[in-house]
Amino acid sequence: WNTVYIHDGKIHHTISSNDGFSWDTDTIISGSVSGITSTSNPTLVEDDNGTLQVVFASAGNGIYHTRKTINGSWSTPTKIYNSSGTSYPTLITNHDTGHVVFVRYESGGGMIAGPGGYYKVYYGIFNIASSSSLNIRKQIYSSSVSTVTATSLTQFPNRQLHVAWSRSNEIYHSS
């Protein structure tokens, strides 16, 4: 069992080999990236090769990726998307492709919606082996009224992607 979590402004990873009865000493995986908050929302997945992959946001200033091969160490986090107002990234992988959904607040500054500001949900892909830049493929949703507070992404066996996000105590879906 692997898990990632936020503590004291850093992202930690730990492992349990006995179904969660005890956990190894944790490792900080966010490196020198600062500004880790609850909206950083680290997402951990294991790819087809057994490599652990994590994406997270930092202080609303971009999306980062780090990975750990079997018996390896965590890579230095690489910024795969450079933009202010980012939060709540989530990740799935297939083969060498990382699929990411995240929230971006645009216009007005800060993470609080104001006149002319929009919370947008985006979908993009990147090469997980090289931590290439995130290629935005689609804007899924936009709202100037309410804050988007979480995202989720899954892929069905037929390779269809499904996205869910929360807004105003409601859950929305797109595929």
C-alpha positions as CSV (number, residue, x, y, z in Angstrom):
1,W,0.0,0.0,0.0
2,N,1.3,3.5,-0.9
3,T,-0.1,6.8,0.1
4,V,0.7,10.5,-0.3
5,Y,-0.4,13.3,2.0
6,I,0.2,16.9,2.9
7,H,1.9,17.8,6.2
8,D,3.6,21.1,7.2
9,G,3.4,22.4,3.6
10,K,5.2,19.4,2.1
11,I,4.0,16.2,0.3
12,H,4.9,13.0,1.9
13,H,4.9,9.4,0.7
14,T,4.8,6.2,2.9
15,I,4.2,2.5,2.3
16,S,2.7,-0.3,4.2
17,S,3.5,-4.0,3.5
18,N,0.9,-5.4,6.0
19,D,-2.4,-4.0,4.8
20,G,-2.1,-0.7,6.8
21,F,-1.4,-2.1,10.2
22,S,1.9,-0.3,10.2
23,W,3.6,2.3,7.9
24,D,7.2,2.9,7.0
25,T,8.9,6.2,7.8
26,D,7.6,8.7,5.3
27,T,9.6,10.5,2.6
28,I,9.1,14.1,1.5
29,I,8.5,14.0,-2.3
30,S,7.7,17.6,-3.0
31,G,11.4,18.6,-2.9
32,S,12.0,22.3,-2.8
33,V,8.6,23.1,-4.2
34,S,6.9,25.5,-1.8
35,G,3.4,26.6,-1.3
36,I,1.8,23.2,-0.8
37,T,-1.8,23.6,0.5
38,S,-5.0,21.6,0.7
39,T,-5.8,22.6,-2.9
40,S,-2.5,21.0,-4.0
41,N,-4.4,17.7,-3.9
42,P,-1.6,15.2,-4.6
43,T,-2.8,12.3,-6.7
44,L,-0.8,9.0,-6.6
45,V,-1.2,6.3,-9.3
46,E,0.9,3.2,-10.3
47,D,1.5,3.0,-14.1
48,D,1.7,-0.2,-16.3
49,N,5.4,-0.6,-15.4
50,G,4.9,-0.4,-11.6
51,T,6.3,3.1,-11.4
52,L,4.5,5.4,-8.9
53,Q,3.4,8.7,-10.5
54,V,2.2,11.8,-8.5
55,V,0.8,15.1,-9.7
56,F,0.1,18.1,-7.5
57,A,-0.4,21.9,-7.6
58,S,1.7,24.4,-5.8
59,A,0.3,27.6,-4.3
60,G,-1.9,27.9,-7.4
61,N,1.2,28.5,-9.6
62,G,1.4,25.4,-11.7
63,I,1.0,21.6,-11.9
64,Y,4.0,19.4,-10.9
65,H,4.9,15.7,-11.6
66,T,7.2,13.4,-9.8
67,R,7.8,9.6,-10.1
68,K,9.5,6.7,-8.4
69,T,10.5,3.5,-10.2
70,I,10.4,0.1,-8.4
71,N,13.2,0.2,-5.8
72,G,14.2,3.7,-7.0
73,S,14.0,7.1,-5.5
74,W,11.5,9.9,-6.1
75,S,12.5,12.2,-9.0
76,T,12.8,15.9,-8.5
77,P,9.3,17.4,-9.1
78,T,9.0,18.9,-12.6
79,K,6.6,21.7,-13.4
80,I,4.5,20.3,-16.3
81,Y,2.0,23.2,-16.5
82,N,3.1,26.8,-15.7
83,S,0.1,29.0,-14.8
84,S,-1.3,30.8,-11.9
85,G,-4.6,29.8,-10.3
86,T,-4.2,26.0,-10.6
87,S,-5.6,23.6,-8.0
88,Y,-7.0,20.1,-7.6
89,P,-5.1,18.1,-10.2
90,T,-5.9,14.4,-10.6
91,L,-4.1,11.8,-12.7
92,I,-4.5,8.5,-14.5
93,T,-1.9,6.8,-16.8
94,N,-1.9,4.4,-19.7
95,H,1.3,3.3,-21.2
96,D,3.6,6.4,-21.4
97,T,0.8,9.0,-21.2
98,G,-0.4,10.9,-18.2
99,H,-4.0,12.2,-18.3
100,V,-4.6,15.2,-16.0
101,V,-7.7,17.1,-15.0
102,F,-7.3,20.2,-12.9
103,V,-9.0,23.5,-11.9
104,R,-7.7,26.9,-13.0
105,Y,-9.1,30.2,-11.7
106,E,-8.7,32.8,-14.5
107,S,-8.8,36.6,-14.2
108,G,-9.1,38.8,-11.1
109,G,-6.2,37.2,-9.1
110,G,-6.2,35.0,-6.1
111,M,-8.3,31.9,-5.6
112,I,-11.5,33.7,-4.7
113,A,-14.0,34.2,-7.5
114,G,-14.8,37.8,-8.2
115,P,-16.3,39.9,-11.0
116,G,-15.0,38.6,-14.3
117,G,-13.4,35.6,-12.7
118,Y,-14.0,32.0,-13.9
119,Y,-13.2,28.6,-12.4
120,K,-12.4,26.3,-15.4
121,V,-11.9,22.6,-15.5
122,Y,-9.2,21.5,-18.0
123,Y,-8.0,18.1,-19.4
124,G,-4.5,17.6,-20.7
125,I,-1.9,14.9,-21.4
126,F,1.9,14.6,-21.0
127,N,4.6,12.0,-21.4
128,I,5.2,10.5,-18.0
129,A,8.6,9.1,-18.8
130,S,10.0,12.6,-19.6
131,S,7.6,14.8,-17.5
132,S,7.0,16.7,-20.7
133,S,4.8,19.8,-20.6
134,L,1.1,19.3,-20.2
135,N,-0.7,19.6,-23.5
136,I,-4.2,21.0,-22.8
137,R,-6.7,19.1,-24.9
138,K,-10.0,20.5,-23.7
139,Q,-11.7,22.9,-21.4
140,I,-14.4,20.8,-19.8
141,Y,-16.3,23.3,-17.7
142,S,-16.4,27.0,-16.8
143,S,-18.3,28.8,-14.0
144,S,-18.2,32.4,-12.9
145,V,-20.6,31.8,-10.1
146,S,-19.2,29.1,-7.8
147,T,-15.9,27.7,-6.8
148,V,-14.9,24.3,-8.2
149,T,-13.5,22.4,-5.2
150,A,-12.3,19.0,-6.4
151,T,-11.8,16.8,-9.5
152,S,-11.7,13.1,-10.2
153,L,-10.7,11.2,-13.3
154,T,-11.1,7.5,-14.3
155,Q,-10.8,5.5,-17.4
156,F,-13.2,2.6,-18.2
157,P,-11.9,-0.6,-19.9
158,N,-13.2,0.7,-23.2
159,R,-10.6,3.5,-22.8
160,Q,-13.3,6.2,-22.3
161,L,-12.3,8.9,-19.8
162,H,-14.8,10.1,-17.2
163,V,-14.3,13.3,-15.2
164,A,-16.2,14.4,-12.1
165,W,-15.9,17.7,-10.2
166,S,-17.7,19.4,-7.3
167,R,-19.2,22.8,-7.2
168,S,-21.7,24.3,-4.8
169,N,-22.3,21.0,-2.9
170,E,-23.1,19.3,-6.2
171,I,-21.2,16.8,-8.3
172,Y,-20.9,17.1,-12.1
173,H,-19.8,14.6,-14.7
174,S,-18.4,14.5,-18.2
175,S,-17.0,11.8,-20.4
